[in-house]
Amino acid sequence: MPDIKIAATGGGEIDCYCAAPDSGPVPGVVIMCTIFGVDEDLRNIVDDLASKGVIAAAPDLFWRGDSDRRTARKRDARKHRRARRTAPASSKPTCRTSPIRWRR
């Protein structure tokens, strides 16, 4: 079931990557893609959710963009992934969270 087409309003078809667990009725989620479209990272997230018992779908929301821009987005995404893999650990960004104080 991985790749499906969804009919779009105004003509055309949206590419959508889907994955589902083997068991019966389960919850489902729609995963929004980045400007890079449905790339390898997003497909891995969809597959991971399916392995945990959730139907997941990732439509290519930027499918109407011209093919030159789509090709450039895919090229940029590959560069970004390559840079993340090869960057030394000290230069990789870290996630810092600050405590949130709830007020009544």
trRosetta pair geometry for C-beta under 8 A, 3 or more apart (Angstrom, degrees):
i j d omega theta_ij theta_ji phi_ij phi_ji
1 4 7.0 -10 -177 -49 72 110
1 18 5.4 -66 139 96 98 108
1 19 6.9 141 85 -113 101 33
1 20 5.8 0 69 17 152 106
2 17 5.9 -17 177 -154 77 76
2 18 6.3 177 -148 62 25 59
2 19 6.3 14 -105 -78 70 78
3 15 6.8 -27 -159 -163 98 92
3 16 7.3 140 -155 77 50 48
3 17 6.0 -28 -95 -104 64 62
3 18 7.6 163 -84 24 14 78
4 16 5.1 -28 68 70 86 100
4 18 5.6 10 4 6 116 125
5 13 4.1 2 -174 174 112 132
5 14 6.9 140 -162 66 57 44
5 15 6.5 -34 -104 -99 67 47
5 16 7.1 155 -103 20 17 90
6 13 6.5 143 64 -164 38 73
6 14 4.4 -23 60 58 99 101
6 16 5.4 53 -16 -16 112 133
6 59 6.4 -36 20 -117 142 122
7 13 6.0 -42 -98 -106 41 77
7 14 8.0 -31 52 15 6 84
8 11 6.7 -10 80 90 93 24
8 12 4.7 -19 49 81 126 88
8 13 6.2 -172 -4 -102 95 20
8 14 5.3 108 -64 -31 109 94
8 63 7.8 -152 -62 80 150 132
12 63 7.4 161 152 122 129 120
12 64 7.2 93 113 -94 169 86
14 59 5.2 16 147 -163 128 111
14 60 6.1 -173 -173 56 82 79
14 61 7.9 18 -151 -94 127 33
14 63 5.2 180 -127 15 70 157
15 38 6.9 -128 111 26 108 138
15 59 7.4 142 89 -155 46 60
15 60 4.6 24 67 11 93 128
15 63 6.1 156 20 -103 85 131
16 38 7.8 151 -136 -61 31 157
16 57 5.6 3 174 -173 117 102
16 58 6.7 160 -161 78 67 42
16 59 4.3 -29 -103 -98 98 69
16 60 6.9 -134 -78 1 47 73
17 38 5.1 156 -1 -177 122 145
17 42 7.3 120 57 117 141 102
17 43 5.5 -77 162 -105 160 85
17 46 5.7 160 117 40 106 170
17 57 7.3 157 83 -156 47 51
17 58 4.7 -11 59 59 95 99
18 46 7.1 -131 -139 -179 20 135
18 55 7.3 -1 -170 -177 100 87
18 56 6.9 171 -148 91 56 52
18 57 4.6 -11 -101 -105 90 80
18 58 7.6 -174 -73 21 46 64
19 46 4.8 129 16 144 116 94
19 47 5.2 161 -80 -96 174 49
19 49 7.1 128 78 70 114 86
19 50 3.6 -93 128 -40 107 150
19 55 7.5 -175 93 -149 48 50
19 56 5.5 0 56 57 87 93
20 26 7.4 151 -162 54 88 128
20 50 5.7 -100 -77 -132 4 111
20 55 4.4 1 -111 -112 91 87
20 56 7.7 -176 -78 24 52 57
21 26 5.7 64 42 -12 119 167
21 50 5.5 177 -57 -176 62 69
21 51 7.3 132 -96 -106 91 15
21 52 7.9 -107 -70 73 124 29
21 53 4.9 1 -43 -119 160 42
21 54 7.2 80 -20 22 112 23
21 55 7.2 -101 12 -66 76 63
23 26 6.4 93 85 -49 97 120
23 53 6.9 -10 43 -130 125 90
26 53 5.4 -149 -143 170 137 76
26 54 6.1 -153 147 -110 118 32
26 55 5.8 137 85 -20 104 88
27 53 8.0 57 38 127 83 85
27 54 5.6 -30 82 -126 86 87
27 55 7.2 -154 107 28 37 82
28 54 6.5 143 -109 -179 33 77
28 55 3.8 -28 -105 72 95 104
28 56 7.0 -178 -157 -74 68 33
28 57 7.2 23 -180 -3 111 100
29 49 6.6 -94 47 -174 122 154
29 54 5.9 12 6 164 104 127
29 55 7.4 160 22 86 56 59
29 56 5.4 -10 65 -112 89 76
29 57 7.6 -172 95 29 48 68
30 56 7.8 149 -101 -160 23 58
30 57 5.3 -28 -114 71 70 95
30 58 7.5 142 -170 -89 59 38
30 59 7.1 -9 -162 3 108 99
31 42 6.5 162 125 -163 133 98
31 45 6.2 145 -141 108 160 124
31 46 6.0 -127 18 -79 147 89
31 49 7.7 -172 -53 -5 127 153
31 56 5.8 29 -20 -175 114 105
31 57 6.9 -178 20 84 79 39
31 58 4.3 -30 71 -91 106 90
32 58 7.8 -151 -59 -138 4 76
32 61 6.8 7 -154 -24 77 144
33 36 7.3 -121 168 70 100 64
33 37 5.6 7 157 -163 145 23
33 38 5.3 -82 -101 -69 142 61
33 39 7.8 128 -153 2 110 75
33 42 5.7 7 -115 -116 87 164
33 58 5.8 95 -62 -180 98 99
33 59 7.2 -123 -7 84 114 48
33 60 6.2 -7 19 -120 161 44
33 61 5.6 -176 47 14 101 99
33 62 7.2 -108 92 4 122 97
34 37 7.6 -51 73 6 63 23
34 39 7.8 -30 49 9 104 115
34 42 7.6 -155 10 -62 88 126
35 62 6.6 73 -148 -52 49 157
35 73 5.9 -136 137 -134 80 123
36 39 5.1 -13 127 -32 117 131
36 73 4.9 176 -124 167 49 99
36 74 6.8 113 -167 -90 84 40
36 76 6.7 -133 -103 83 101 95
36 77 3.7 99 -149 -76 137 126
36 80 7.7 -104 -78 34 148 141
37 60 5.1 12 -154 -140 94 100
37 62 5.7 -103 -84 53 84 112
37 63 7.9 101 -126 -72 111 62
37 70 6.6 47 -44 -146 147 90
37 73 5.9 102 -6 116 102 135
37 74 6.9 -30 41 -72 126 83
37 77 7.7 -97 42 -35 81 153
38 42 5.2 -118 -148 86 58 138
38 43 6.6 82 168 -57 91 85
38 58 5.1 130 -117 122 111 115
38 59 7.7 -123 -58 139 125 14
38 60 5.0 -86 -8 -80 107 87
39 42 5.4 97 51 13 62 101
39 43 7.2 -116 108 -5 33 94
39 74 7.1 162 -101 -125 103 72
39 77 4.9 -138 -98 163 155 153
39 81 7.9 -161 152 -46 139 133
40 43 5.6 -56 -148 37 32 113
40 44 6.4 35 154 -22 65 104
40 81 7.4 33 57 -96 119 164
41 44 5.7 -55 -154 32 31 112
41 45 6.7 32 150 -20 64 102
41 81 7.0 -163 -44 -96 116 120
42 45 5.5 -49 -152 32 37 114
42 46 6.5 38 151 -18 66 103
42 58 5.2 148 157 -167 116 161
43 46 5.6 -52 -149 36 34 112
43 47 6.3 34 153 -17 66 106
43 58 7.2 -129 -83 47 50 148
44 47 5.7 -53 -145 39 32 111
44 48 6.2 36 154 -23 65 106
45 48 5.6 -54 -147 34 30 113
45 49 6.5 30 154 -19 63 104
45 56 7.5 -136 123 162 76 157
45 58 7.6 97 76 -66 105 140
46 49 5.9 -54 -151 34 30 110
46 50 6.6 30 152 -18 63 106
46 56 4.3 -168 -144 108 73 125
46 57 7.3 67 -133 -97 123 11
46 58 5.1 -102 -66 -14 132 119
47 50 5.7 -55 -151 36 33 113
47 51 6.5 34 152 -21 65 104
48 51 5.7 -54 -151 33 32 112
48 52 6.7 21 152 -11 64 108
49 52 5.7 -66 -153 42 34 106
49 54 4.5 -63 168 71 94 115
49 56 4.0 84 83 -43 137 142
50 53 7.9 107 -174 -25 30 9
50 54 6.5 -102 -86 70 35 60
50 55 7.0 41 -105 -114 83 33
50 56 5.7 -109 -51 21 82 103
59 63 7.9 -72 165 -23 86 123
60 63 4.5 93 105 -63 106 98
62 65 4.8 -1 167 -7 92 124
62 70 7.2 164 118 -98 108 90
62 73 7.4 84 102 -29 152 175
65 69 4.7 -92 162 81 119 128
65 70 5.5 143 93 -55 110 88
65 73 7.9 62 100 -13 155 139
66 69 5.2 89 64 11 79 102
66 70 7.1 -148 99 -6 39 91
67 70 5.4 -53 -144 39 38 114
67 71 6.1 42 156 -22 69 103
68 71 5.8 -53 -149 35 29 111
68 72 6.4 29 152 -17 63 106
69 72 5.5 -54 -148 38 34 112
69 73 6.3 38 152 -23 67 103
70 73 5.6 -50 -148 33 32 113
70 74 6.5 31 154 -17 64 103
71 74 5.8 -54 -149 36 31 109
71 75 6.4 32 152 -19 64 106
72 75 5.6 -54 -147 37 32 112
72 76 6.2 32 154 -18 66 106
73 76 5.7 -56 -147 39 30 111
73 77 6.3 33 153 -22 64 105
74 77 5.6 -51 -147 34 32 113
74 78 6.6 34 153 -20 63 102
75 78 5.8 -53 -153 33 32 111
75 79 6.6 32 150 -17 64 105
76 79 5.6 -53 -149 36 35 113
76 80 6.2 38 152 -22 67 106
77 80 5.6 -53 -147 35 32 114
77 81 6.4 31 155 -17 65 104
78 81 5.9 -54 -147 37 31 109
78 82 6.2 31 154 -19 65 109
79 82 5.7 -57 -146 38 29 112
79 83 6.2 30 155 -20 65 107
80 83 5.8 -55 -147 35 28 111
80 84 6.5 29 154 -20 62 105
81 84 5.7 -55 -150 34 32 112
81 85 6.4 28 155 -18 65 107
82 85 5.9 -58 -150 36 30 109
82 86 6.3 4 162 0 66 115
83 86 6.4 -70 -139 48 26 95
83 87 6.0 40 162 -44 66 105
84 87 6.1 -44 -141 12 24 115
84 92 7.3 72 -150 -121 69 107
87 91 5.1 -116 178 83 106 109
87 92 5.3 130 106 -71 125 81
88 91 5.1 76 64 12 84 103
88 92 7.5 -142 95 -22 42 85
89 92 5.8 -46 -152 13 37 116
